[in-house]
Amino acid sequence: MDGRILGKRQNIFFLLVLLGRISGRETLSLNGLPATGNVTENSSAYVLVYTFSVTLSPSPSEVAPGYPLIINSNPLTKAFRIDPGATHTYKVVTTGDPVLDYETMPNSFDLQIYVNDTAGASDLQILTVQITDVNEPPVFRGNLADQTVMIYILEGNRTPPGVIYQIDASDPEQSQLTYSCTPVSESFTVSQTGTISSTKEFDFERDPHTYVLNVTVTDHLGLSTTRTVIVNIININDETPYFTTKEKVYRIPEETSPGTVVGNITAKDPDGEGIVSTLVYSISPPNMHFSINPFTGVIYVAMRIDRDAAPLRLHPNISLVIRVEDNPSGGQMNEMEVTVIIEDLNDNPPECSFYNFRLEVYETATAGTLLLGLRDHCQDIDVEPSNNEFNFTGLSGLGSNKFTLNPSGSGRIVLIGDLDFENPDNLALEEYTLTVVVQDIAQPYYTNNIYIYIKITPVNEFFPVFNSPSYVFSVSEITRAGSSIGEVRATDKDLPFTGITYSIVAGGGTLSYTNIFWIDPNEGNLEIIATLDYETTQKYILTVQASDTEKLATVSVTINVLEVNDEKPVCSANTYSLAIPVDLTVGTNIEGFRIECVDRDSSPRSFRYFINSGNVNNHFTFSPSAGSNISQLILASRFDYDSGLDTIWDYRLHVYITDDNLLSGSNRATALIETGTVTLSIKVIPNPTTTTTTTPAITLLIRTENVYSESAWYVPFLITVGSMLLLGLLGYLAFLLAKYIRTYCPPKPKADKRPLKNTPEKKKVKKEEVWEMTKINTVFDGEARDPVTGKMYEYNSKSGARRWKDIKESMEPGIKDPLAQVISTAPANSSEGKDRTGTASKQEAGTTGRELAAENNMAAKPSEGKAETSSQDSLKLHKPKDGAGGRGSSSPGRSPVPSPKIYPQLQPKPASKNVV
């Protein structure tokens, strides 16, 4: 692909050069090109290949930056590039990547050099570079190509004289090679084919152990290459090593650190004097306490050695069998026994079952109280009496002056100070941390620290005390629920302070509310949680309890409810309709109507009445208008419809009743005033002679229209989906119902009323009856064993018909066909549904008839392969007049006729009675 791209570039450059020449603008040329340059193979980078120059036009143009350049090469290569030289002079040099090789690369390259100046002129020329071959030295291949070859030879007859190595070398120029070896040795030879051979059997003890052979390969021009082959003679193990160490008893103290040297076992091998690394040392059998360096024979302590533990407690001497081998995989070996004696030391510190003790002591504990006995929890496992004795010292810690070891060194922790939290002289610590040192009395005086955490448990000694013997708060009856009305506080002298919880244990309830007040259990703030009513309850007495979880205190809290005008006047006639004649006399009480009002928190003299709206032309007024809880409605001025002053015949008055009559004008602006309302409808009735002024009537039509809203698209969607789901559920339930009815309530089978054959007209007889039986030939293609009787029976796999396999015993004498069977019945007037011979009942007879009809149909179609053609034979049997009580006609001793249910192919086909 790179070749195609470069080819396209070359065509473009040629086209540009051609266009420049055609336009008469050829003012730029490459001097010295085309030409041929030579360079030797294996040249390094920056080797000069060829030098050329660029001629420019007289115009002030310059060579464009980056030019000249090699735009293409044939074949492709990156081995050359152009470097600038003197002014307008350029050099073609090698890049060194790749290195030119005459034997493996093309020997000639065509470089296309293109130049362009700033005026747009260009030129393209070709430089042919020839690769010159040089003679190269031979090259080793295989193992000798880049390393020294090591050859190992066994001494003696294990390695007879012969070839030990084949040199693999080649010459790039394929010239003849010669081989030589230096220094010249009588033990080795090199053939002209490069084969190195040994000339004798080597003895490791007498001959040198290593031979260095410098192998040189030379070509026909004398160039050579040398590599080294080292031949090592391997010793054969044939001598038993012997020990040179004379000491056999060593002593070490117990608890010696692992890695400590116990002793050094040395040995020599006569077969390899001076080569210690050939011997391998081991302990046989291995011992868990010691190990040995396999190459030096130094015995080390492998693990902790405890003189006081079994078995060393009774047997402190350890015997080791040291084995030396000159070949672990199977050579010569020797053994010697050494004894290591373990010396006893005081190496066990006192040990305790616990090093952290946690105690709880009441703050009321008295001095002299024994808190803990440490000696009961500690012991020293050293065997010697001087090593297993210890004592307790160094009682320390913050507040340790309140405790002591009594007697000294005994480990008995005794209280000597006061722990009361309420005592101001104490540190008020809730927990004391003490440190006790248990120490061995013998050197090296092993110690262990024991930490004792003593938690002081507070004792509730004091009752909570309220800041005041009683509390009194006043609150307005219109204060909102959730408002704070006061705070109660209690203190407790017990330290540390665990907090006080407040609660209301009595009072603060009414008939309507169980609790009207709530107290913050932590802060003691009292709040209202329901509505207060001065008219119902003017004072509440609460019992507030303060608890410190164990002790209680109570205080009485009185809450006075302050009265506020918060009740509206309530009038007995809230809404009323009246009718008056148009000529009613002024000052008349209209229809004797009067309004009577009450106010739970105001006196009757505080009422004031006025008509807020609807009193057109001020025809109506109340008397008295203030100072009484009863007032009458009075006609204040007459009606004047004739002059058009009045036009309204139906008045609707909105009457306001306020409770501010006793307040001065300045107090009304700031006081709380409540207002009651009464609505009166008054109809003015005109005289018969009075012309009623009519006012245009306005009819208000309200039209309601259901309009679909796009935002309610989900309504029809949900209705549709719900309907479909409901229909599907109903259909599925109907399917399950039908399936259940079909399974558990099958339809009643219909009797086959078709006659099996045309029979002659019945005739009355007196002595005998004739039955017509049908013989059915059925093919039985299978056998099985009856699980009840164990007999074999045959069956038809298509129709299900079955019969006993051997039925000769159950046939009448004289009847040759085994498929024909005679069944006798009771007389026609018998009332029994089924006789003892197995005659089917009505239901079974109907079923048998259908089965026989199905078999006749199968027998009638031999072409379908279901059964053979059946033939029907009419058998007339005479029944004795005195039948044996409904029994069949089979003779005694015969097998009973099989049940029609088991052998459906033998069931009788219904037939009409023929009288003989």
Summary of the structure (lengths in Angstrom):
residues: 916
radius of gyration: 67.6
end to end distance: 116.7
largest distance: 174.9
contacts: 2482
relative contact order: 0.04
helix: 12%
strand: 34%
